């Protein structure tokens, strides 16, 4: 599992934009400046939609005031689903929606979650990290079913 002091792996993924999916390099997206990356088990799932993403959208100005250049939400979903979820949640420019459709980035981070038995396949654990110039400075991984250490308020307190 990735840990504090590790460099974020570089690879190509897709981001959801107002103009549709666009390829993004994680080295550029997460490797420049101060970035908060949080991951959810799935778009449109209950806790993710009711609490996790909305918390970061609501507190985006406070993150910016603390020097955060970009907030990124990631899920093992495709860019079309992430785009639809962004519209549903009225994300606007507050959060970049990163699609790890095949889970390759999640596996590279060592943060995959096996939800096959629940019919959801391989997903990401719920986590949040802070990276400065591509190096992890803070990592908070939730216990199964938890929603404490990766919520927006908890991450904001670490900055």
C-alpha positions, 0 to 999 in steps of 0.5 A: 500500500502507498504510504506517506513519503511515496511518490504517486504512480504515473499513468494515464487515466480519464477525467470527466469534463463538461466537454466529455471524457479527457485523458489525464496523466496522474503525474500532471494531475496529482504531481504538481502543487498541493493536491487532495485525492479522495476515493470512493467505492462507487459513484452514486452509492449512498455514503459517497453521494450523500456525504463524501463527495458533497463534503469536498464540494461544499468545503472546496473554498476552505481547501483552496484557502489552505493552499490546495491547488486541486481536489480530485475524486476518484472511483473505479467507474468509467468517465461517463459515470463520473461525469453523470455523477458530477452533474447530479452532485453539481460539482462544477469546478470544485472537484476534478472527477477521475475515472479509474475504470479498470482499477489499474491506478487503485491497484498501483496504490495498493488500495483495492477493495474486493466487493465481488460478493456484493455484486460490485466487483473490484473497487477502491477502498474509501480513502483520502490523501494529500500530495505535494508535488507528487509525494504523499504527505498524508494518507487516511484509509477508512476501516471497512464501512467507515466514514471518519478519516477520509471525510472532507472535514477530517482532511481539512484539519490535517492541512 
